[in-house]
Amino acid sequence: MTLQQTASVRLRALVATKNVMLATKRAHMPVMVMAGLALATPARAQTVDLSPITTLLQGLVDAMTGPLGIVLGTLALIGVFGAWFFGYIDFSRALWVLVAIVGIAASPVIVGTVFGAA
């Protein structure tokens, strides 16, 4: 047998072995999928209690949109429009502060409209 024939025989044997391995993997795939589905458990993230974080964040939202937010917004407007009156800032910047305060105050309504109120 020549060197070329030997290489050809070895290559055919390798391809045949590879085909058998692929066929075996394909035959076991449905069994592996079914075993994975049968052994599946809920993700760890589904069992974590996030209520303390939710309570903290809801407290911040309530503070910024409740009476404290009204007082802070009023003080901000007094300061900004006083600065405009005395020429420290221009009127467009004062209006942007007004737009920001309105956006902060209206954000719970906007989010409730987009995502649906709970």
N, C-alpha and C positions, 0 to 999 in steps of 0.2 A: 504494500500500500504506500502511495506517495504521501508526502507531507500535505499536499493540497487536499487529497481525499480524506486524510485523517482529520484535518481541520473542518472539512465539510460534515463529516459524521458527528464530530463533537458539537458543532453548531446546531445540527438537527436535533440532537439529544437535548441540548440546552433549551431550544425553542419548545420541544415537546414537554419538557419538565415545567417550563414557564406556563404553557397553556394549561397543564393539569393543575398547577397552583392557582391560576386565575379562575378556573372552573370550580375548584373547591371553595375559594373565597366567595364566589357568586352564589354557590349552593347554600352556604351558611349565612348569607346576608339576611334573609327573611327571619331566620331563627334568632339572630342577634338583635334585630330590630324589635321583635316581639318580646325578647327577654328584657331589653332596655325599657320598653313601655310598661312591662309588668313590674319592674323594680323601681320605677320612677317615683320620687317623693317630692313634696312641695319644696320650692326653693327656700333657702334660709331667709331671704329678704321678705318673704310672705309672712313669716312668723315673728319678725322683729316688731316690737311695740314702739311706735313713733309718736305716741300721744303726748309725751312731755315736750318734744320739739314743736309739735303742732300747737300746743297750748302756749308756748313761748312766742311763737311767730304770730299767733292770733292776738296775743296781748300787745305786741308791737303795732299791729295793724289797728287795733282798737285805740291805742294811745295816739297814733298819728291822725286818725280820722275822728276821734272823739273830742271831748272838751279841751284836752291838752293840745291837740292839733289845731284847734280853733285859736287858742291863745297864742301858740307859736306862729301861726300864719298871720294873725293880726299884728304881732310885734314885728315880724319880718316886713309886712307891708308898710307899717309906720316908719321903720328904719329906712327902707328902700325909697319910698316916696319922699321922706325927709331929705335923704341924700340927693335925690333928683332936684328937689326944690332949691337946695343950696348949691347945686351945680357940680356935685361930686361924681355923679353918673348921668348918662344920657337917658332920655325917656324910653328908648327902645329896650334898654337893659332893664329898666323898671317894669316894663310890660312883660318881659320874659320871666321875671320873678313872679309876677301875677299869674302867668300861664303855668308855671311850675307848681304854685300853690293850688291852683284849680285842678291840675292833673293829679296831685297827691290826694286831694280831697275826694276826687271823683273815681279814683282807681278801684275801690271795692265794687262800685256800681258797674264799671266797665268790665271788670273781670267776671262779675256775676252774670252779666249779659252774654259775654262770649262763651264761658264755660258752663253756664247754667247754675243758678243759685241752689245751694244744698238745702 
